[in-house]
Amino acid sequence: MDMVFEINTHGPGLYEFTDKVLAASRKSALKSGLLTLFVQHTSCSILIQENADPDVRRDLDEFFARLAPSADAPSMSWVRHLTEGPDDMPAHLKAALLPTSISIPVVDGRPALGAWQGIYLFEHRNQPHQRTVVGRISP
């Protein structure tokens, strides 16, 4: 079963879409298999992360902002790709370090996520974007 998720972002951060994935998975006739999710962009990522304490998301945001700050920061003076703005190349760096696809086992017709796990799109750009994640449940 194929699925497509459109996720609207409004700046850097983690955007949970676990509920959308669970709802789409319920429509599948497959009771067991593998769910693969793939983000179709080069300046954001997809990941599974804790969804209980919002401080986890804030700390992840802060860590990656420090790891790859805006290209107009003094520590990023080496960056050449500035065509799409000072946040674009740092976004590509973050996306190169984080996954752009994930696989989750499907057990009893449901993605086998742990109690505190959520599925997130991790936006790395400053401007709003509409991001597309495609998925498939395979036997």
Secondary structure, 3 states (H helix, E strand, C coil): CEEEEEEEECCCEEEECHHHHHHHHHCCCCCEEEEEEEECCCCEEEEEEECCCHHHHHHHHHHHHHHCCCCCCHHHCCCCCCCCCCCHHHHHHHHHHCCCEEEEEEECCEECCCCCEEEEEEECCCCCEEEEEEEEEEC
